[in-house]
Amino acid sequence: MSRAPAMKCPHCRANAWARTSRELSPLLREIYYQCSDVECGHTWVATLEASRTLSPSAKANPAISKTLPSSQWIPTLSTAPKPVLKGGTDDQPSLFDESASR
């Protein structure tokens, strides 16, 4: 098995070891983890999923390309909607307003 992503035990926060893994599909892998703290002894299963394409493959598999979305659909900071602040007042001066007195 190639190196699995590092994780910490969700209970004691000690480092965990990936003991084994298995492929569930070309986009999904199950990883079995074990806590390194013998007094804790927690073991668990985590999943690793390919969620979107950042750079298209030069050897694209058509079956995968149809199911793995491109990252183009993710809004950027410039196109994301502006947050609506709650609890503020309209008469509060802006930090960036140069006409506000100090």
Secondary structure, 3 states (H helix, E strand, C coil): CCCCCCCECCCCCCEEEEEEEEEEECCEEEEEEEECCCCCCCEEEEEEECCCECCCCCCCCHHHHHHCCEHHHCCCCCCCCCCCCCCCCCCCCCCCCCCCCC
